[in-house]
Amino acid sequence: MSHGRPASRRALFAAGTALAALALSACGDGGTQGGGGDTNFVTGKSGVSVAAKGERVKAPDIEGETLDGKTLSLADYKGKIVVINTWGSWCSPCRAEAKYLKQVSEETKSKGVEFVGINTRDPQKSSALAFEEDHEIDYPSLYDPAGKLILRFPKGSLSPQAIPTTIVIDREGKIAARTLQAVNDQDLHEMIDPLIAEK
């Protein structure tokens, strides 16, 4: 038994790895929501789940008030590819992915892709608005502090327990891809680019 002896490098590395894994994991409790739902997803090594074109489930036609007080409905985006990202200002992985969402939203807008946020579990709009300003997010976000809009999505698609979650809706209004973790630009292009190429 040694007293005052410094921890070994291996122990320090293991502790650092564990902390990094926790920091990168979803903010919510429960990482997945019934992946066995009726969404026909197949999950790849990157954590992105996709559904084949003929096996996709229709997305709900949600609508509500945005953080800036306007009314937004998914029906307004008919014929577009829509990327929906659930986030909270309190969520550190949401902060980490924000720059990639902004970047890819700008890269794909001319290709018929629209981004919509769903802000959840933020009791005050001011915190969410400050987050958007800090990260220069210019696409709209629905304000959903209680998570009611999230619950309208089919089981196995948009998980209210995993924040952040990103789903992509194809031009026919069907759920085509999902990931239950923070995204980077490669993840987003993996989800979006095949839909842009679909005829």
HUDA-V492842 format. One record per helix or strand of 2 or more residues. SS is the DSSP state (H for helix, E for strand). FROM is the first residue (numbers start at 1). LEN is the number of residues. If there is no record, write none. Layout:
ss=SS from=FROM len=LEN
ss=SS from=FROM len=LEN
This chain:
ss=H from=9 len=16
ss=E from=42 len=2
ss=E from=49 len=2
ss=H from=53 len=3
ss=E from=57 len=2
ss=E from=63 len=4
ss=E from=71 len=3
ss=H from=74 len=4
ss=E from=81 len=7
ss=H from=92 len=20
ss=E from=113 len=8
ss=H from=125 len=10
ss=E from=141 len=4
ss=H from=150 len=3
ss=E from=165 len=5
ss=E from=174 len=6
ss=H from=185 len=13
